[in-house]
Each structure stands twice: as C-alpha cells, then as structure tokens.
Amino acid sequence: MWSLPAALSLLMLLLLLLQAPPCRLQSLGTTKLRLVGPGSRPEEGRLEVLYQGQWGTVCDDDFALQEATVACRQLGFETALTWAHSAKYGQGEGPIWLDNVRCMGTESSLDQCMSNGWGVSDCSHSEDIGVVCHPQRQRGYLSERVSNALGPQGRRLEEVRLKPILASTKRHSLVTEGAVEVRYEGHWRQVCDQGWTRNNSKVVCGMLGFPSEAPVNSHYYRKVWNLKMKDPKSRLKSLTQKNSFWIHQVNCLGTEPHMANCQVQVAPARGKLRPACPGGMHAVVSCVAGPRFRPAKAKPGRKESWAEEPKVRLRSGAQVGEGRVEVLRNHQWGTVCDHGWNLISASIVCRQLGFGSAREALFGAQLGQGLGPIHLSEVRCRGYERTLTDCPSLEGSQNGCQHENDAAVRCNVPNMGFQNQVRLAGGRSPEEGVVEVQVEVNGVQRWGAVCSDHWGLSEAMVACRQLGLGFASHAIKDTWYWQGTPGAGEVVMSGVRCSGTELALQQCSRHGPVHCSHGAGRFSAGVSCTDSAPDLVMNAQLVQETAYLEDRPLSQLYCAHEENCLSQSADLMDWPYGHRRLLRFSSQIYNLGRADFRPKTGRHSWIWHQCHRHYHSIEVFTHYDLLTLNGSKVAEGHKASFCLEDTNCPTGLQKRYACANFGEQGVTVGCWDTYRHDIDCQWVDITDVGPGNYIFQVVVNPKYEVAESDFSNNMMRCRCKYDGHRVWLHNCHTGDSYRANAELSLEQEQRLRNNLI
C-alpha cells in the first residue's frame, strides 16, 4: 500500500511530466509547407505541413507573428504581415500535425521550432491557423512551380488526360475532347460527372495546354454511355461498380493552375461502401486549342491579324511556351517586374498567348534580362481576367525594380506528337548528331535524313526545339564523322526553309519531290543543341545621342583605307590631300541572353591587324548601312572585322574577355561591348551621299554566324535627316521594340539587309 505522502509525491511528479515544455521536432530539413484556401493570392491561406507523405494543418494555439514569419520565409517570402486564427481560410482535412508551435524567429523552417511534437494536439480543425505573408519574394527564390504545392510521388493527382470517345476525335493527333482521366497513386481513374462544372473543365484544359474550354453535348455522351452499360460484352458496367475506378468529386474555382489545387474528394465521405458515382457517368471535357496548335487554314486578312495581335509576348525561352514576359504599352515593349509575380498571373499570360495554364512562374530574370522600360510591377491577377493588362498592377518604376527582377513563365503546351517525328543519331552526346525525321513516303511513314542544302541556324533552331533540347548552337552541313541510324540514311526531306517560329521541321517549307545536290551520307544535315544561348541587342538610344558628322583628312585615314573602311571613291582621290565626310556614332552591344557570346572560330583562325595592334576574332559582326526610304542602299560601313571584349559589366559582375595580350574574346552575359565613336571604322562614309531623308540601319550578327536565343532584336533602325551640312538621327529602335505590325516582316527585313527591295 502507498502511504498518503508517497501517493501525493507520485501525483505531483506525473503533473510535472504532463506540463513539460514543448519539445523540439526532429528537423527533417525537407519539410514542405503550403498555403491553401478560397483566395487566389499565393501569399495567404491556411497553413499546411507535409509529414510522412500526408498534408495536415497547424493549430492556432500560441501561434503569433514570429511563427508566421518563419513559415513565410520557408515559403520563399520576405516576411509575414499577420496571422489568422479560428480557420479563417476554411477548415482543413486530415491530421493536425503541429500544436503549440513556438519559434524564436531566427529558424529557417517551422520544424526547427518548439511544439508538442508531430501529431500531438488537442485541437479541432476549427482552430486551423492561417498566415498572410508579404508578397515580396526572397532574393534567390527562383520560381513558383505547380509541383511546389503537391505531395510526394504516388500520393497525389499527378497527371490528367482526355480519353477520346467519338470516332471523329480519335482520328486527330491532338485530342481536344474526351473523358477526363486522372492519374492517382500510380493508377488512372475516371472522374464522376456529378457536380462537374465548366470551371473544372477550364482547369483540366489548362493543364493540357489549352487556353479555354467549350460546351459539351452531354445528352449525346449520355446515350453513348447508356449503350455501353447495356452491352453485355462491355466491361464498363463491372468496372464502374468499383470505387477504385472513380474520382468521386472535383470542385474547382477555375483559377487553379493544377487540379491538385482544387477540392478533390477521391472517395465518398461516408465510408468506402457507398458508391462513388451512383447513377453518374464519366466527366467529358472539350478544349479549344490556341491558334498555333490548330489545323492550318487560310491566312487571315491583314485587318483581322492586326485586331488579334496580343499585347504580351515571351522572349528568350528555350522551349515553346516559355520566356521572359514583355507587354506592349504606349506602342513600346517592356518587361514585368517579379514583385508579386505568381502562378495565377503567369497563367493569365499563358492563356492570353494561346497556351494552357502556367506550370512555373520564374523570378530574377532567369530567362534573361530585358532592355528598355519596365512597364508593370505588383501584378495582382485573380485568375478570371482575359489579359494581363486587365489585372491590377503598379508602374514598374514605382518600387525600384531593375531588369534583374524581370519575370518569366513556363506554360503548359499541348502534346502535338512532333517530338516523336525527329531524332538525332551518331553524336557524342544526346544533344548532337545527324538529324533524322519521320515523313510519309508513298503513303508509308519512313525515317530518313535531311539534305544539308540551305541548312542553317533557323532550321537547326526548329529541330532542337522540336527535340525538346532548347536552342541550336551549330547548324552542321558536313556530318561524315557521325554514323546515322542503319536503314535511315536516305534523304527524305530537302530544300528545308524555316522562319524559325515553326513547331516542327515538318511545318517548314520544303521541296515536293526530294532533290539534294549532294545526295545522302556525309552531307546530311546535323545539329548541336544547347539549353542556353546569348542574345545581342544594340543600345539604340546611345546611337541616337552620339551621331555626328566629321570631315576627316585623308592623312589620318591610311589605316582605315587599308582595311576598306571607306567607300570605293576614296581610291580615286589624291592622297593625302582632301577629306572624307563620315557619319560617326558609338555602338554599345549588350548580351542579354543566358550564355556568353563567343566567336565562331578558335584562336588559330584569328587575324592580327597591325593598324589596331590586336587580333580580330570575327570577320562580320555588324553591318552599318544608310538606305533610302524605299530600301535602296546608298552607303555602308566597311568595318572589316571586330575584336570582342567586355568593355563594361554591371556592379558585381567580373569582366571575362579582353582583346589585349591575345586574350580570350567574347561578351559575357549581362555585359556589353562598346565601340566608341572616335575609333577607326566606327562610321559610315557618306562623302558621295546627297542631302535628303534616309534610314540608318545597324544589324548585329547579320549572317547568323553565332547562334542566339532571339534574332528578332538584332536590327536597329533610325530615321536620318541630312541637309548637306548636319545630320539628325531620331526614332532609333531595335526591330522588336515597337508593335509588330508597325515593323517589317522577317522576309522584308531579309530583303532590306541584302538590298533586294
């Protein structure tokens, strides 16, 4: 028998143990958090924690601003604004993983704070905590992905697909209509149509790369369903009686980038014995493909194409449907700041451009920095807007945004099957080799080679994009050292001409009957692909500000004459007497891409120029031309060759290339190469040009000798007025700075460059 004092002592000891302070959780280092709720903003919602493969909530006991700050920092935000108790963002489901959470405020993740321990709680879901984070992202937080908010592999809604039912939809390579099937826990299930809405359809279509949904003839599909259920040979009736065949119910707002963000009920609430879809059938969805993915039709009239011109575009993306976001305002293109950038705003951009919802919203100029104005910041889309300009936002200049904050996006795009119609063979790595394509020959699909006649970077870019390998670094015409696939050596495609925007080589123009002057074998087309590329852009404003005329004595032009930097009439002058009239200017060429711009040839091919006392690594880097208003060339710059170097770089970026002492040549990402107005050959010789109005034109990398992520911004033009004594340049801009319909087409640009107008 226990004595009374001993019993009291034991009772006191038990009470002390029960009131022990919260324990520190075992820090897993990979604990995931997410914010869930009816609101569309990514920075606020019910706080949920992923533990042992299952999402659960956090109780609001002892939860305050310090705990909210730790959670927000772990989610990639700068700090917390406030917290919300009593399930303000709705009651969660599943376990309540954490209770009595207490943080110092310096922890890097919530699992480093004190608490009762995993799953130890006396709370109900009416006490689920919510947090509101500051929308500013942390520096170094790279992107918001759909997968960030999903559970571990095998325990989430992983994929969605449409199973075509009608014979007419089965014939098309691109499936836009059919029964919804969801991959859950590694198995495909169909979704019950009871409670199915157009908002659900919009989310499904967005995941599959389609911008919008269309109404479905549900009565017809119900008839087809009923016939299958009555067919004794059909297994459908027995399958539908199993709950493992169904996803019970889905409820989306229509703004979600992924079905896993919707309210999904896999099985009925009241036990597994209840039928998952009593009296229902599979949900059927019809999607509308974007313009780039529809079957080819007659080209729209000029007026119609202008009306449909989007005021948003993507630049410098390695794949279709990705790139830096740029918007058109006041007839000028500019970028979007990543402050407040999220998947919902990114999805508005994607749908506006004819893609599906966004699968990733990228921050910190990950797809290259823009040049020019920053039009928008703090973009606040709710998910229902038709265009990005419909969303509330601030001016980009209002909160100190720089181009290092340029926002980008990766969109869901439809699976057209083009990637299965091209392959590379014989290369040293999967990113290079002989290009082999699958085309129809005499009614039979055959694999074969591509003739290298006219094969260039534009065609190679399309091939690499079709392969899913990004940009082309080299277009190769002589592939004798690469062994192709046996049986696929015959040329099945020749005369290939691509504009560079096609989704597949099969969409480019080509010969009807195959005609290849070299035949197959060593002259088959090949490529080398890369996931990043440089992007050179001329500083148009500097050209406009620095242009002037100089009458330079011939006695100071011997070196320039030796390098053919003067017009031919200079040969007929009485040297060293007389002068030449020169239109001088400074040029500053930025590398805005994601890879350094390097010369095509190695050091062994560089040429020593005695006049300039350094090696020139690239023969044709820019063309300088003076044109009449109808495009006829009246004068041109004869700058023989160039030395590439980093003249300047932004603060914190080291120069890597220099011309002096036989140094490495190139232009580093983010840096620029400047040719001052007072150096030799930095001019156009206009001695023989009469007064008048002209177009002054500069083209960077004019022969496409070095691959770039974007060639549309390589041309710069100014309006030029010359009265015989003075010169004025105005309205200087790169080829893609203004709205597309105010510019020349690519074909016209090529003619203008080559003086064929």
PEURHU-V229055 format. One line per field, one symbol per residue. ss: DSSP state (H for helix, E for strand, - for the rest). phi: phi as a letter, one per 40 degrees, with the letter a starting at -180 (. if undefined). burial: # if it has 24 or more other C-alpha atoms within 12 Angstrom, else .. A space follows every 50 residues. Layout:
ss: ???
phi: ???
burial: ???
This chain:
ss: ---HHHHHHHHHHHHHHH----EE-------EEEEE-------EEEEEEE E--EEEEEE-----HHHHHHHHHH--E--EEEEE-----------EEE-- -E-------HHH-EE---------HHHE-EEEE---E-----EEEHHHH- ------EEEEEEE---HHHH------EEEEEEEE--EEEEEE-----HHH HHHHHHH----EEE---HHHHHHHHHHHHH-----HHHHH--HHHEE-EE E-------HHH-EEE----------------E-EEEEE--HHH------- -HHHHHH----EEEE------EEEEEEEE--EEEEEE-----HHHHHHHH HH-----EEEEE-----------EEEEEEE-------HHH-EEEEHHHH- --HHHE-EEEE------HHHHEEEEE-----EEEEEEEEEE--EEEEEEE E-----HHHHHHHHHHH---EEEEEE--------------EEE---E--- ----HHH-E-----------HHHE-EEEEE---E-EEE-HHHHHHH-EEE EEEHHH-HHHHH-----HHHHH------EEEEEE--EEEEE-----E--- --HHH-EEE----EEE-E---EEEEEE-----EEEE-----E-----E-- ---------HHH----E----EEEE-------EEE------EEEEEEEEE -------E------EEEEEEEE----EEEEEEEE---E-HHH---HHHHH HHHH---
phi: .ccccccccccccccccccccdccccccgbdcbabbiccccccaiccbbc afgbcabbcccgcaccccccccccchccabcabbcffdcgccbgcccbaf cbbchbccacccccachcgcabcbccbccbbbcccccccgccabbdccbb ccdgbaccbbabccbccccccccbcbaiccbbcbfgbcbcbcccgcbccc ccccccccgbcabbcbcccccccccccccccccccccccccccccbbcab bbcgbccacccccbbcbdccgcccdcacgcaccbbbbbccdcbcdcbccc cccccccccccaabbgccbcgaiccbbbbfgbcacbcccgcacccccccc cccgbcccbabbbgfcbgccbhcbcbafcbcchbccbcccccabccccbg cbccbccaabbcbcccgcccbaabbgccaccaiccbbbbcbfgbcbcacb ccdgcacccccccccccgbgcccabbcbbccbcccdgbcccbaagcbbch bccacccccaccccabccgcgcbccbabbacaacacbcccccdccbcabb cbcccbbccccccfcbccccccccccchabcbcbacbbbcbccbaccbcc bcdcbcbcbcccgacbbacbbabbbbbcccgccbaacbccabbcaccabc dgbccbbaccffccbibcdgcabbbcccccgcabcbdccccibbbcbbbc fccfcbcbcaccbcbbbbcbbbbgbbbbbafcaccbcbdcccbccdcccc ccccfbc
burial: .......................##.....#################### #..########################################.###### ###.#.#############.#.################..########## #....##########........###########...######..##### ##############......#...#..............#..######## #################.......###..##############....... .........####################..################### #######################################.#.#..#.... ################.##.#######...#########.......#### #############################..###...############# ########.#...#.#...#########################.##### .#.#..##.########..#........###################### .....#.......###############..#.#################. ....#####....############.#..########.#...######## ######################....##############.....#..#. .##....
